[in-house]
Amino acid sequence: MGSTVSDATTETEPAALPGDGLREGIVDELRRRIGESLVDVHLVPNDDLWVRIATDSWRAAGEAVEAMGFHYFCFLSAIDWMPSPYGRSEDDPTQPPPERDTVVRPGVTGGETRFQVFARVTDTRRHVALTLKVDVPDDVMAIESWFTVYAGANWHERETHEMFGISFVGHPDLRNMYLPTEFEGHPLRKDFPLLARMIKPWPGIVDVEPMPVEDALPQDEVVGAQAPADLTPEQSDAGLGAAPAEDRAVEEALTRSVEEAPDHTPPPAGDDARVDSGDQQDLLEGRPDPSSPAPAPPEPGPPSATSAADETARVEPDDELVVGEDDIVDETEVRVAEGNAVTEDEATATGRPADDQPGEGAPT
Amino acid sequence: MTDLLSERQQLSYIAAQAADARLNVELETEGMTLNIGPQHPATHGTLRIIVRLDGEQVVWAEPSCGYMHRGYEKLTEVRTYPQVTTLVNRIDWLGSFANEVPFILAAEKLMEVEAPPRAQHIRTILFELSRIANVVLFLGDLGVQLGAVTPVFMAFRDREHVLNLIESVTGGRFHPNFDRIGGLKDDLPKGFIDECHAVMKKIRTFCDENEDLLIGGEIFQARTRDVGVIPREVALQYGLSGANLRASGVDWDLRRDQVLPLAYDKVDWKVWTHPDGDSFARCWVRLQETRESTKIVDQLLDTLPSGSIMAKVPRIIKVPEGEAWVSTENPLGEMGYYIVSRGDLGPFRVKIRSASFNNISIAPWVLRGVYVPDIITILASLYFILGDIDR
């Protein structure tokens, strides 16, 4: 490894993970220390522990858990248990808002007030953590600060004060952390609207709607767009894949002739506009491009990309026979086969040369 | 608390106290307030630090956050569970995949779903790749902040290989958005395993080079040893986590010290700690952890189980009512999500506990009494990312 620095120590043996009985013991010890102030306990064996503390002994509970070995301060924040009167902010802003249930219903370990402060502390030696919750009185909206117990609570309490409007008695400096000082309101309260959604509906609603059934799609949308991706090399050489090359050839010819003509302004951007322009058509006809790799189409129609789409749009029920013969199961393959079959039929009908047909790969 | 400090720190602390007293009664010296940032190369983004100086010494320092507050906790309340991963990707943008994992694990815990073993393995691989991509850049950036320009080029060169790997799996270099409730979006691409082994070898070479050029260097050690000492009691009080905590001698790593459906228990690796708690220790621990991560990835690639990458989950995800907390050992430290669910399509409340918020909250304490050039050293070694502070 080439280590030039070797002054570190490592403790190699991994400490044991918390087992049965550890969390029960913690609850017992906490009850011994703070007595009746431990209002409620929610314990998931071998997983996690929640306790609810009486409002006026919040700091005492902090000191108790700190003394019990929970030295590591993880976080402190609050929950507003009132469901949002705006729902998930997905209403149509032009309609009157629907009536919503705003009954305050607390989570695990219960609670009597709308706001609860909760904090999590960890014992890094025993690898166990617990979440402490406390009700915030609705009329005063203030609880004791943990600043003197855990120095790290300083910023977390500032953030909670800013976002929920909960005061912490004994905190030295409850300035805003994120928002300007003159900002009004407390953004994480449920009755604080998400203003962006009030102006414009959220486009992500589409995400949770059921996907449309594939059969319900109009067939012409699927076939023309998907066919080239599933073609064999022979097919793409011969048939549908050739369309872009032809397009390019026409475009190159147009551009070149326009550049060479002295009095011409550059052509407009759209392809349609170019083809429709009479002057350019004349130039094109007078100067056929010798380097064009694509064979000249027999009928003077539009490029074959559009013609392929047109052809596939006109699917007739008879063509399903072709599919049935080959026992193709996959749905996309069926579509490709249909598309090819139709193209073949139509091409033969209009007298297209044999080498321009996607015949090789099509079911026979 | 002062008896926990090193001698130099103690002296400077006393000097700062004295300077403070002088300033308060407006005698002799005139203090100066200096703004570092919000646009400063040493702040990794837009953190502004206001320091009050007496001569060359910091009397008082205060980071000013909020230049990048995006209100993710509010936004999660109006999104569905799968949509939230897109948001949380942007918290620590250098190790994005690692941000998704604890959220998904918390949602899976509430749903009582567990990803299949192969998905767990691939999750762990991507998690460690995110860590490598993140910490490699730290090791390079460290040099720039202390005046050595070469390491950052090496860091960007080698991080590119890791980003290419992540891109080959997820399709995104920075924001993979690849983790799903119940598994992963996709399996590993063909040829990934050989490619990944080769890249891990390159990363180990990078670590050796970095150790020879930078961290083992005399100048670097002179700049970082005994600078910004954080004793373990103080580190725990402030909730420092990750390498910052281990550099203060606390042997605690969430990859090893909790039961999670990830594959860390199936590989042989170790947790590095350092007793000093100074800037050097923090950098050194990160360097060792990068090496350890490459070993984890190598072993996981060799033991990759076969099978499905997705458990059976309903197409429209509704998480049952309940509360769950899951945190993981992210590149920057402990990152966790406290999810409150009401059985809806989206969470009722999500508390995002990000590592940098706690890691930088110690700055006023640790910057007190240091000299101006050491401010940069300490901030660099604490290693924060702005998106991770402001969320």
Interface residues (C-beta under 8 A of the other chain):
Chain A: M1 G2 S3 T4 V5 A8 T9 T10 E11 T12 P14 A15 L17 N46 D48 W50 H71 Y72 F73 C74 F75 S77 I79 D80 P83 S84 R88 S89 E90 G107 V108 F118 R120 T124 H127 T131 Y150 A151 G152 N154 W155 M163 N176 M177 Y178 L179 P187 L188 L194 R197 W202 G204 D207 V208 P210
Chain B: C65 G66 H69 G71 E73 K74 L75 E77 V78 R79 T80 P82 Q83 R204 D208 E211 D212 I215 G216 E233 V234 L236 Q237 Y238 G239 S241 V250 D251 W252 R256 D257 Q258 V259 K270 V271 W272 T273 H274 P275 A281 W284 V285 Q288 R291 I316 G322 E323 A324 W325 S327 E334 G336 Y338 V340 R342 D344 L345 G346 F348 R349 K351 R353 F357 N358 S361 I362 W365 D390
